[in-house]
């Protein structure tokens, strides 16, 4: 039996890819329900604009799958990065060279094309029209639907530990809970939970239909449209390590002020909803992918990028399980990079 622990977008995607390849006796389990962990609380951004080739590659290999899904699962509205300082602009341009060098169509652009966006303080911007925003729980549900139709067994409200005796192969894809499961099978995974929260505004009259994900490069503040509301996010001044997902209301005023300054149509809106989720962080903000021990494979440590990279990861893990190697080079994501000193940090963690 191939046991996949975690029914979020990554685990569901692996199950689906295995089933497409004709794999039998595949079990997808989750301690909760489908997409009840980090996937259910994700921002839903899908971007290829990273600072390192390793992250760009995973995102690049995933974008076609999201585009094929299309609405209502994915809206290809683009990602817009704004720089307001010379240092920020230089960093954007350096990243753009990496991105375009790998075939990602990122362009310098006048951000004034976004109706209602305040751009007077912006020195420069980059935009990728292939990127966009998605509905993570809906995508995971769709992947599970496809996988179970092809014969995958779904076991919700089931701890992977209870099925280990029957498993020939274990795939650890349970986000911030991956380290605990790894220790259960004798593998130390340097993954720890980081709390990040999202805020949703009241309804916005007539929001722009094609509003991209807007990101302020220097601060990391970003927002997107979700229906007729805006969803905002930004890292905390002090990282909140651990499994506590209590919402910190003390940041609401600051986030609303930032939103109003950048998108004046939102002036006066209040926060109507807020929730917090967990990133499964690694020391270098790159995932841990592939074989980590005999009969044990990992797909975790995505550091906030798991949903957007899940299609490429799912295909690669399925290939490695069935063929012995993946069509994507997984060497940058191997666990042993932390021991041999070959790790390198991703800078664009939102």
Secondary structure, 3 states (H helix, E strand, C coil): CEEEECCCHHHHHHHHHHHHCCCCCEEEECCCCCCCCHHHHCCCEECCCCCCHHHHHHHHHHHHHHHHHCCCCEECCCEEEEECCHHHHHHHHHHHHHHHHCCCCEEECCHHHCCCCCCCCCCEEEEECCCEEECHHHHHHHHHHHHHHCCCEEECCCCHHHHHHHCCEEEECCHHHHHHHHHHCCCCCCCEEEEEEEEEECCCCCCCCCCCEEEECCCCCEEEEECCEEEEECCCCCCEECCCCCCCHHHHHHHHHHHHHHCHHHCCCCEEEEEEEEEEECCCCCCEEEEEECCEEEEECCCCCHHHHHHHHHHHHHHHHHHCCCCCCCHHHCCCHHHHCCCCCCCCCC
